[in-house]
Amino acid sequence: MNQIEQLKYKYARLNVLEKIIAINSVVFLFAVIFRRFVPGVFKWLHLPSDFYDFLYKPWTIITYGFLHFDLFHVLFNMLWLYFLGRIMLNLFNPKMALNIYFMGIIAGGLAFLFGYNVIPKVFATSAYLLGASAGVRAILIFLCAYMPDKDIRFFTFNLKLWWIGAVLIGFDVLNIIGGNNAGGNLAHLGGAALGFIYAKQLAMGHDIGTGFGRFMDWMTSLFKASKTPKMKTVHKQKGNVAGYKKEEFNQLNNQKKIDAILDKISKSGYDSLSKDEKEFLFKAGK
C-alpha cells in the first residue's frame, strides 16, 4: 500500500467532523503556500462584505468556512471542533452534526453581510470573512442549549458547558462594541443563534435541518455517477427526528433530563430540585 492509499484509508476511517478538520488543515497548508504566489485567487473563496460583490460569488457563503490564513485561528477552531465533535457524535447522528455545522457557517455569513450592508455606521470599512468559527460556534451553542447541565472536566474541577458558551458569547458582544474584528464576531453570533434555535426546536421534536440535509444530498448527487436505475421506489420513514424514531427520540430526551436531575441530586441533594424537576422525576418513576 503506497502513501496515497494509506492516506485515503486513514481519511475513510475518520468521522464526519474529523474529515472537516482534515479538509480545513489541508486547505490551510495550500493557502499558506499559494498566498505568496497567487494571492488574488483567494478573493474567490472568502466572503466579501459588499452584498453586490457577494452576488457574483454566492458560493463564498460556504467556501469562506474552509479558509484560514493564521495558524492559531485554524488551530483553535479545529481543536474546538474535535472536542465538541466527540460529544456531538456520541448523542446524534453524523448527518445532524453536518447540518448544524454548515447551517452555522451560512448563518454566520448572512449575519456578516447584514452587519456591513444594513448597519454600515457600525461596520464602516469593507472587509472579508474567513474561518470555520461560525460553524464551530453553532455546534457549541447547540450543545449548550440542548444539554446545559453537561459537565466539562477542566483540570481538577468541572465546568458547566453553558458557562463556556455564555463567556464566549459575552466576548463576541464586547468585541463588536469595541470594534475588534466586529464582522467576525458578528458571524460568531450568527452561528450561535442558529445552534440555539436548532436545539430548542429539536427539544420540541422538530429537526429544522431536515430540509437542508435533503438539499445537500441533492447537491452531492449531482457530482456522483448514477449506479442505480433512474426509476426506483423510495420508502420514507415518517415521524423520524434527528435520525431516530419519534418514540426513541422522546425516550432519549427524557433520559437526558433524568440523568441531569439525578446528577443534581447527587451534588446538592433532593431539596435543590425545582418543583417542575420533582414533578418530572415523579412521573418518570411511575
N, C-alpha and C positions, 0 to 999 in steps of 0.2 A: 504494500500500500504506500503510494507516494505521499508527499506532504500535502498536496492539494486534496487528495482523497481523505487524508486524516482530518484536515480542517473541515471538510464537508461532513464527515462523520461526527465530529465534535459539535459542529453547529446544529446538526439534526437532533442531537440529544438535549439541547438547551430548551428550557420552557419559553413561552412566547415573549415574556418580558426580558429574559436573558438574551433572546435574539435581538430585541430592540436595543439592548445595551451593546451587543456586538456590532450592530449596524452603525450606531452612533459613534463608537470607538473608531471604526474603520473610516467613516466619513471625516472624523476629526483629523486623522492622520493625513488623509488626502488634502484636506483644507489647509493644514499647516504647510504641506509641501507645495501645493499649486497656487496658494495665495500669493506667493512671491513672484510667480511667473505669469499667471493669468488671473489677476485679481478681479477683472471685470466679469468673470463667469459667475461669481457668487451673487451678483445682483439679481440673477435669475432664480436664486434659491431662497434668499432671505426675504422677509415680508416688509414691503415698503410702507411708510406711514401715510403716503399720499394715496387716497382712495382710487383716483383715476389711474395711477400707476399700477395699483393692485389689479384693476380690471383687465389690464393687459397680461397679468401674470397670476391668474387665480389659483394656480397650483401651489403658490407660495404659502397659502394658508395651512398647508401640511408640511411642505419641504423645510420651512424655517425651523421646525421642531427637530430636525436631524442635523442641524448645522451649529457647530461651536467653533470659536476661534481661540478661546482661552482654556488652558489646561485645567485650572481649578474649577471653571464653570462646568466643563464636561465631567470632571471627576466627581464633584459633589452631586450633580444631577444623577449620574449613573449609580453612585453609592446609595443614594436615596431610593432610586428605582429598584435596585437589587433588594434592599432591606424591606421596602414596602411590598415588593412583589412576592416575597416569601409568605407574608401574612395574607395577602390578597388571594393567592392561588391555593392556599390551604382551605379557603372558605368558598370561593366562587370559581366558575369555570373560566378557562383562558379567554374565551370569546368576550365575556363580560369585561375582563381586565383590559383587553384591547379596545373595546368600545369606550370605556371610561377614559383611557389614555388619549385616544385620538380625538374624542369629543372634547376633552380638556384642552388639547392643542388648538382645536378650531375655536373654542370659546375664548381662549386666551388671545388668539389672533384677532377675533372680532372685537374684543374689549380694547385692544391696542388701536385698531382702526377707529373705533368710536371715539376714543380719547383725543386722537390727533385731528379728527375731522369734524367733531361735533362740539368739543370744548377746547378750541385751539389756544385760548388765553392761558390755560393751564399747561398744555403741551405745545409750546410755542414753536420750537425748532423741529425741522424734519429729522427723521431718524429711520432706523430699520430694526426689525425684531428677529432674533435668532435664539435657539436653545430649546431644550425639552422641558424647561421649568414648569410651564403651564400644565402639561400632561402629568408630570410627577405630582404637582400640587393637587390636581384633580383626584388622583388616587389617594393621596394623603388625607384630604378633607373628606372624601367618600368614606374612608375607614373611620375617621374621627366622628363623623355624623352617624354612621351605622352602628358602631360599637364604641361609644365614648368612654366606657369604663375599662377598656382594654389597657392592661398594664404593660409598660415597656421597661425592661431592665436597663438601667443606666449606672454602670459601675456597681456600687453597693446598695443602691436604692431604686425604687420603682417610680416611674412617672406615668401619669395617665396620658394616653395617646392624644386626647383632645387638648391637653395643656400645650403640647408641642405645636399642634395646628394653630391654636389661638395665638401663641407667641409669634409664629411666622406671619400670620395674617396682620398682627399688630405692626410688625416691622415693615410689611408691604405698605400699609397705610401711612406710616411715618415717612417712609422713603418718597412716596408720592407727594406728600405735603412739603417735604424738604427739597424736592426736585432732584433727588438722587436716583437716576435711572427710572424716572417716573413711568415711562412707557412699558418697560419690562416688568415693573412691579404691578402695573395695571393689568398686564397679561396674566400675572400670577393670580390676581383676584378673579379674573375671568375663569381661569381653570378651577379655582377653589369653589366658585359659585356653582359651576357645573357639577363638581363632585358632591357638594352639599345637596343640591336638588335631586341628583340621581339617587343618593342614599335615602332621602326622605320618601321619594316616590317608591323605591324598592321595598321599603319597610311597610308600605301600604299595599304591596303586591303588584306594583306597576313597574315593569322594566322599560324605561324610556329609551334604552339603547337598541331595542329590537329592530326598529326600522332602519337605524343607522347600520346595524350589523348586516341586514339584508342588502343594503346599498353597497357596502364594502364587499360582500360576497359576489354581487353582480359585477363590480369593478374588477375584482380578481379574476372572475371567469372570462373576462374579455382578453386576458393575456395567457389563457390556458388553451391548449389544443383540446377539442372535444373528443372524448374517448367513448362516449355513450351515444346512442341514437337520439335524435332531436325530439322524437315523440316518446315521452316517458310519463309514468304516473307518479305523482308526488303525494305522499301521505303526510299531512301535517298533524302535529300533536298540539291540540288546543289546550289552553289553560296552563301552559308552562310559564314559569317565572324564573329568570336567571339560570335556565338550563335544568331546573327541577320541576317535577310535577307540583301543582299548587299545594297539594296536601303535604308533600315532602318539604316544600319551602316554608310552609307555616310551622311545621314541626321544628325545622332548623331555626327559624326566627324565635319561636317560643323557648327552645332550649338555650339559645344565646342569652335571652333575658333571664332565664332561671339561673344560669351559670353566673351571670353578673350579680344577681341578688344574693346567691349563696356566698359568693366571694365577699360581698359587702358585709354579710352576717359574720363571716369568719374573721373579718378585720375589726368591725365596730359593734358587733352584737345585733340581736334581732330588733332592739328598740330603735336602732338607727334607720330602720326602713321607713319609707313614707307610707301613707295609707294605701295608695294605689299599688305599691310594691307588695305590701302584705296581702292585699286582696288578690293580686295576680298569683302570688305563691300559694294561697289557699285554694284557688280554683285549679291550679296546675296539679295540686296534690290529690285532687279527687279522682 
